[in-house]
Amino acid sequence: ISFPVQETPVISETFTTSKLNTYTVLKKKEARPKPSAEAEPDAVFFTEAMMEDEGPLHLEHIVLPDEMMAELRRSIRQWFFEHLEDYFDEAVSSSYSVVLAKREELKSELDLRCHLHQPRSQRIKMDIHNVRAAELRLHSERVDRHCEGVNKALADLKDESVVLIDRMKQDTQDFRNKILAMEATFLNARKSDKLAALCSSLPSVLDSHISGVQTAMRNYRQHVEEMLGKLCDTNSDFIGSFR
């Protein structure tokens, strides 16, 4: 497979515009004509008779010389690049103006949208933020009151337990004093029937004391269970009210 050989262009000439921009004109290398042995036999020679058949003599004034054509090409090329540079400057200036106008348009639209959204933010603050903040304050106050109520109920149970313990201590002390008082009666008793009566009364006194203690403890335990159950129910209802 053979590939065509790329011809390297050569610098033909350079020119400078009025804006002091220099350009280079490139052209391809001219291929050298190959000599041909058959060229001589095919050559045509004009005779005087044939020259007489040519056009009028003023035809030479119509044909433009090569120097003039080259000068015209250079002038057209110069004018074209002059116009191209002027057009480039105008295009840059016009695009810059368009960009500035578009920026101002977008900025105006952004300012308008910000102005339209400003009352909306105030309404959000008044209708949502302030309302939710008030609800949160109410919830916080409710939580504080609920916690105070629970703490008060637990403190009351604690105070009742202290009172119950003091009463149990007092009842136990009274029972002990009563037993000690009965000791002197035992020592001074002279009759067996009296001793028998005292002995029979001891179990009843002990049973009465034990029964009183058990009843007080049972009642207090039931009271504590009821209070704790109410507190649990109250907590459940209170938590459910926030959902």
C-alpha positions as CSV (number, residue, x, y, z in Angstrom):
1,I,0.0,0.0,0.0
2,S,1.4,3.3,-1.0
3,F,0.4,6.6,0.7
4,P,0.7,10.0,-1.1
5,V,3.6,12.1,0.1
6,Q,2.5,15.2,1.9
7,E,4.0,18.3,0.3
8,T,5.5,20.8,2.6
9,P,4.3,24.3,1.8
10,V,6.9,27.1,1.4
11,I,6.7,30.7,2.4
12,S,5.7,32.8,-0.5
13,E,5.6,36.2,1.1
14,T,4.6,38.1,4.2
15,F,2.4,41.2,4.7
16,T,1.5,43.5,7.6
17,T,-1.9,45.1,8.3
18,S,-2.6,48.5,9.7
19,K,-2.9,47.0,13.2
20,L,0.7,45.8,12.9
21,N,-0.3,42.1,12.6
22,T,2.0,40.1,10.3
23,Y,0.8,37.2,8.2
24,T,2.6,34.7,6.1
25,V,1.5,33.5,2.7
26,L,2.2,29.8,2.0
27,K,2.0,27.9,-1.3
28,K,2.8,24.5,-2.5
29,K,6.0,23.7,-4.3
30,E,5.6,23.7,-8.0
31,A,6.2,20.3,-9.5
32,R,9.0,20.2,-12.1
33,P,7.7,19.3,-15.6
34,K,8.9,15.9,-16.8
35,P,10.8,16.0,-20.0
36,S,9.1,14.1,-22.8
37,A,10.6,12.8,-26.0
38,E,7.4,13.1,-27.8
39,A,7.0,16.7,-27.1
40,E,9.0,17.9,-30.1
41,P,7.1,16.1,-32.8
42,D,3.8,17.3,-31.4
43,A,4.9,21.0,-31.3
44,V,2.9,23.3,-33.4
45,F,4.5,26.2,-35.2
46,F,2.4,29.2,-36.3
47,T,3.0,30.6,-39.8
48,E,2.4,34.2,-40.9
49,A,-0.8,33.1,-42.6
50,M,-2.1,31.8,-39.3
51,M,-1.1,34.9,-37.4
52,E,-3.2,36.9,-39.8
53,D,-6.3,35.1,-38.6
54,E,-5.9,36.4,-35.0
55,G,-8.2,39.0,-33.5
56,P,-7.8,42.7,-33.8
57,L,-4.6,44.4,-32.6
58,H,-6.4,46.1,-29.6
59,L,-6.8,42.6,-28.0
60,E,-3.6,43.1,-26.1
61,H,-5.2,45.9,-24.1
62,I,-7.9,43.4,-22.7
63,V,-5.5,40.7,-21.5
64,L,-4.3,41.6,-17.9
65,P,-0.6,41.1,-17.3
66,D,0.6,38.7,-14.5
67,E,2.1,41.6,-12.5
68,M,-1.2,43.3,-12.3
69,M,-3.0,40.1,-11.3
70,A,-0.5,39.5,-8.6
71,E,-0.8,43.1,-7.3
72,L,-4.7,42.7,-7.3
73,R,-4.4,39.5,-5.3
74,R,-2.1,41.2,-2.8
75,S,-4.5,44.1,-2.5
76,I,-7.6,41.9,-2.1
77,R,-5.8,39.8,0.5
78,Q,-4.7,42.9,2.4
79,W,-8.2,44.4,2.3
80,F,-9.7,41.1,3.4
81,F,-7.5,40.8,6.5
82,E,-8.0,44.5,7.3
83,H,-11.7,43.9,7.2
84,L,-11.3,40.6,9.1
85,E,-9.4,42.4,11.9
86,D,-12.0,45.2,12.1
87,Y,-14.8,42.6,12.1
88,F,-13.0,40.7,14.9
89,D,-12.8,43.8,17.0
90,E,-16.4,44.6,16.4
91,A,-17.5,41.1,17.2
92,V,-15.5,41.1,20.4
93,S,-17.0,44.5,21.4
94,S,-20.5,43.3,20.4
95,S,-20.2,40.0,22.3
96,Y,-18.9,41.9,25.4
97,S,-21.9,44.2,25.2
98,V,-24.2,41.2,24.9
99,V,-22.6,39.6,27.9
100,L,-22.9,42.7,30.0
101,A,-26.5,43.1,29.0
102,K,-27.2,39.5,29.8
103,R,-25.5,39.8,33.1
104,E,-27.6,42.9,34.0
105,E,-30.7,41.0,32.9
106,L,-29.9,38.0,35.0
107,K,-29.0,40.3,38.0
108,S,-32.3,42.1,37.6
109,E,-34.2,38.9,37.5
110,L,-32.3,37.6,40.6
111,D,-33.0,40.8,42.5
112,L,-36.7,40.5,41.5
113,R,-36.9,36.9,42.7
114,C,-35.1,37.8,46.0
115,H,-37.6,40.7,46.4
116,L,-40.5,38.3,45.8
117,H,-39.1,35.7,48.2
118,Q,-38.4,38.2,51.0
119,P,-42.1,38.4,52.1
120,R,-42.4,34.7,51.8
121,S,-39.5,34.2,54.3
122,Q,-41.2,36.6,56.7
123,R,-44.5,34.7,56.3
124,I,-42.6,31.4,56.9
125,K,-41.1,32.9,60.0
126,M,-44.5,34.2,61.3
127,D,-46.7,31.3,60.2
128,I,-44.4,28.4,60.8
129,H,-41.4,29.3,62.8
130,N,-43.2,31.3,65.5
131,V,-46.1,28.9,65.7
132,R,-43.8,25.9,66.1
133,A,-41.7,27.8,68.6
134,A,-44.9,28.6,70.6
135,E,-45.9,24.9,70.4
136,L,-42.5,23.8,71.6
137,R,-42.6,26.3,74.5
138,L,-46.1,24.9,75.5
139,H,-44.7,21.3,75.2
140,S,-41.7,22.3,77.3
141,E,-44.0,23.8,80.0
142,R,-46.2,20.7,79.9
143,V,-43.2,18.5,80.3
144,D,-42.0,20.6,83.2
145,R,-45.4,20.5,84.9
146,H,-45.6,16.7,84.3
147,C,-42.2,16.1,85.8
148,E,-43.0,18.3,88.8
149,G,-46.2,16.3,89.3
150,V,-44.3,13.0,89.1
151,N,-41.6,14.2,91.4
152,K,-44.2,15.4,93.9
153,A,-46.0,12.1,93.8
154,L,-42.8,10.2,94.4
155,A,-41.8,12.6,97.2
156,D,-45.3,12.0,98.8
157,L,-44.7,8.3,98.7
158,K,-41.3,8.7,100.2
159,D,-42.8,10.9,103.0
160,E,-45.5,8.4,103.6
161,S,-42.9,5.6,103.8
162,V,-41.0,7.7,106.4
163,V,-44.3,8.2,108.4
164,L,-45.1,4.5,108.2
165,I,-41.6,3.5,109.4
166,D,-41.9,6.0,112.3
167,R,-45.3,4.6,113.2
168,M,-44.0,1.0,113.0
169,K,-41.1,2.0,115.3
170,Q,-43.6,3.6,117.7
171,D,-45.9,0.6,117.6
172,T,-43.0,-1.7,118.2
173,Q,-41.8,0.4,121.1
174,D,-45.3,0.5,122.6
175,F,-45.5,-3.3,122.2
176,R,-42.1,-3.7,123.9
177,N,-43.2,-1.4,126.8
178,K,-46.4,-3.3,127.1
179,I,-44.5,-6.6,127.4
180,L,-42.1,-5.1,129.9
181,A,-45.1,-3.9,132.0
182,M,-46.5,-7.4,131.9
183,E,-43.2,-8.7,133.4
184,A,-43.9,-6.9,136.7
185,T,-47.4,-8.4,136.7
186,F,-45.9,-11.9,136.3
187,L,-43.4,-11.4,139.1
188,N,-46.1,-10.1,141.5
189,A,-48.7,-12.7,140.6
190,R,-49.4,-15.1,143.5
191,K,-52.1,-17.2,142.0
192,S,-51.8,-19.7,139.2
193,D,-55.1,-18.7,137.5
194,K,-53.8,-15.2,137.2
195,L,-50.6,-16.5,135.7
196,A,-52.6,-18.6,133.3
197,A,-54.6,-15.6,132.3
198,L,-51.5,-13.6,131.7
199,C,-50.0,-16.4,129.6
200,S,-53.1,-16.8,127.5
201,S,-53.2,-13.0,126.9
202,L,-49.6,-12.9,125.5
203,P,-50.4,-14.6,122.2
204,S,-53.3,-12.4,121.6
205,V,-51.2,-9.3,122.2
206,L,-48.5,-10.6,119.9
207,D,-51.0,-11.5,117.2
208,S,-52.6,-8.1,117.5
209,H,-49.2,-6.4,117.1
210,I,-48.2,-8.6,114.2
211,S,-51.6,-8.2,112.5
212,G,-51.4,-4.4,112.9
213,V,-47.9,-4.3,111.3
214,Q,-48.9,-6.6,108.4
215,T,-52.1,-4.7,107.8
216,A,-50.2,-1.4,107.7
217,M,-47.5,-2.8,105.4
218,R,-50.1,-4.4,103.1
219,N,-52.1,-1.2,102.9
220,Y,-49.0,0.9,102.2
221,R,-47.8,-1.6,99.5
222,Q,-51.2,-1.5,97.8
223,H,-51.2,2.3,97.9
224,V,-47.7,2.4,96.4
225,E,-48.7,0.0,93.6
226,E,-51.7,2.1,92.8
227,M,-49.7,5.3,92.8
228,L,-47.0,3.8,90.6
229,G,-49.6,2.4,88.2
230,K,-51.3,5.8,87.9
231,L,-47.9,7.4,87.3
232,C,-47.1,4.8,84.5
233,D,-50.5,5.4,82.9
234,T,-50.0,9.1,83.2
235,N,-46.6,8.9,81.5
236,S,-48.0,6.8,78.7
237,D,-50.8,9.2,78.1
238,F,-48.5,12.1,78.2
239,I,-46.0,10.6,75.8
240,G,-48.9,9.6,73.5
241,S,-50.2,13.2,73.4
242,F,-47.0,14.3,71.6
243,R,-47.4,11.9,68.7
